[in-house]
């Protein structure tokens, strides 16, 4: 009986301790960093050399000037 009481007390204490460390913080989102699927930049891949945004019909990168394949 004593062991069950010790286990119950220890378990309750561990849960309370874990809740105290975590707290009730809310996740805050910076709206400037969020992008939506299908935004104005399109879904094209970036330049493989400088990672600048590209368009499907570009022959050269606007950032570094290298030509594509």
C-alpha positions in Angstrom: 0.0 0.0 0.0 2.8 2.4 0.9 4.5 1.7 -2.5 1.3 2.6 -4.4 1.1 5.9 -2.5 4.8 6.7 -3.3 4.3 5.9 -7.0 1.2 8.0 -7.2 2.8 11.0 -5.5 6.0 10.7 -7.6 3.9 10.5 -10.9 1.8 13.5 -9.9 4.9 15.4 -9.0 6.6 14.6 -12.3 3.5 15.8 -14.3 3.3 19.0 -12.3 7.0 19.6 -12.8 6.8 19.0 -16.6 3.8 21.3 -16.8 5.7 24.0 -14.9 8.7 23.9 -17.2 6.6 24.1 -20.3 4.2 26.8 -19.1 1.3 28.2 -21.0 3.3 29.9 -23.8 1.4 30.6 -27.0 3.0 30.1 -30.4 3.4 33.4 -32.1 3.6 33.6 -35.9 5.4 36.4 -37.6 3.1 37.2 -40.6 5.9 38.6 -42.6 7.7 35.3 -42.7 4.7 33.3 -43.8 4.2 32.6 -47.5 1.2 31.0 -49.1 1.3 28.3 -51.6 1.0 29.8 -55.1 2.2 33.3 -54.1 3.3 35.9 -56.6 6.8 34.4 -57.0 5.4 31.2 -58.5 6.5 27.7 -57.9 9.6 27.7 -60.1 13.0 26.6 -58.8 15.7 29.0 -57.7 18.9 29.5 -59.6 21.2 26.5 -58.8 24.3 28.8 -58.4 23.0 31.9 -56.5 19.5 30.7 -55.4 17.8 33.8 -56.9 14.2 33.4 -57.9 13.7 32.4 -61.6 10.9 32.1 -64.0 10.1 29.1 -66.2 10.9 31.1 -69.4 14.2 32.6 -68.2 17.3 31.8 -70.3 19.7 33.5 -67.8 19.6 34.1 -64.1 18.7 37.7 -63.2 20.9 37.5 -60.1 24.2 36.1 -61.3 23.8 36.1 -65.1 24.6 32.4 -65.8 22.7 30.8 -68.5 20.4 27.8 -67.9 21.0 24.5 -69.7 
